[in-house]
Amino acid sequence: MNPERSLCARHPVGFAVQIRYGRRRLHSARGLEPSIHGLYLELRAITLPEGTPVELEINAPGRQWLVPAVVTRRDRRGIAVRFVDPQPALASDLAQADALPMPPPATDPLRVPLLERPGH
């Protein structure tokens, strides 16, 4: 059993996530089971190998987040990511919402609002 799973609460909430990686600017995913250490992303159109660094744009109630993470595993439905730094405030924000709206994917990165970087 993974000790992280037994020690960290995971919240059963679904929410929209935009993934930035490599030369690709944005790709939409559905975030599931967030904890302070990471989350699962349902994806259909892309596969990312383990160890791939990504940035996640998450619109939580009241604020937006840009969180660096790394892909830790993948399966047929998507990928699991681990945050570079623990994100207790983000996990708390997401736990307060039963389900967050799934907005359409951003197509123009210049229109993405300024995001809050944790710790800044």
N, C-alpha and C positions, 0 to 999 in steps of 0.2 A: 504494500500500500504506500502511496506517495504521502510523506509526512505533511506536505503543504496542504493537501486536500483534507487531511484530518484536523489540522490546526486552524485553517482559515475558512471563515464562513463564505459560502458562495450564495449568491442571490439569484432566484429564478425570475429574471427579467430580461426581456428582449429589447434591443435598441439599435439604431443605425450607427454604423462606424464607417468612416472613410479611411482607407489604408494608403499611405504613401510609402513607396519603396523604389530603390534604384532610380532609373530614369522615368519610371511611370509615376505620374503625379498623384492620381486618385483612383481608387477602386472601391466600390460599395460592398459592404458586408453587413451581416446581422450579428451583433454581439450578444453573447449569452453567458450566463454563470460568472459574472465578474466577482473577483476577490481583490484584496489589496495587492496581490502579486501578479495578477494576469486575468485573462479571460479566453473564451472560445469564440471563434469567428466562423460563421457559416458562409462559405464561398461556393460559387459555381463555376466562374469563368477563369479562375487562375489557380495555380498551385505554387506554393512557395516552399522551398526546401528548409529543413531544420537548420537553424543558425542564421537565417536571413534577418538582417535588421530592418525594422519598419517603424513608421510613426503613425499613430492612430489619432484621428480627429473624432472626438465624441462630443455630442451636444447633450449635456446633462441639464436637468432643471436648474435654471438660473445662471449657468455659465457653460463655456465651451472649453474643451481640453485638447491639448496636443501632447501626446504621451509617447516617448520612445519605448520600443519593445523589441523582443527577439522571438522568432518562431521556434517553438520547442517540440512540436510534433504536428503531424498532419494525418488526415484520414479521408475517406470518401466524401464527407460532408463539409470539411473545412480544415482549419488550423487552430492550434492552441498557441497563445503568445504569453510570454512572461515580461512584465514591465522591467525596464532597466533599474528603476527605483520603485520601492513600494508606494502605492497610491491610496492611502486610507481615506483621504477626502473624496476622491473620485468614487471609490467603492461605497462610501456613505451617501453621496449624491444619488448614485444609481439605485441604491437600496430603498430610497424614499419614493421611487416611482414604480408603480405596478408594471407599466409598459410605456415606453417612450415612443413618440411618433417616428415613423420610418420615412424621412423626407426623401425626395428624389435625389439621385447622385449629383454632386456638383460637377459641372462640365468645364468651368473656367476657373482655374486656381486663383486668378486675380480677384474674383468675387467672393472668395472665402473670407469671412470676417476675421479680424485679428483674434488669435487664440491665446488662452492663458497657458503658459508653460509652468508646470508644477515647480515650486520653489523660487519663482521669479516674481 
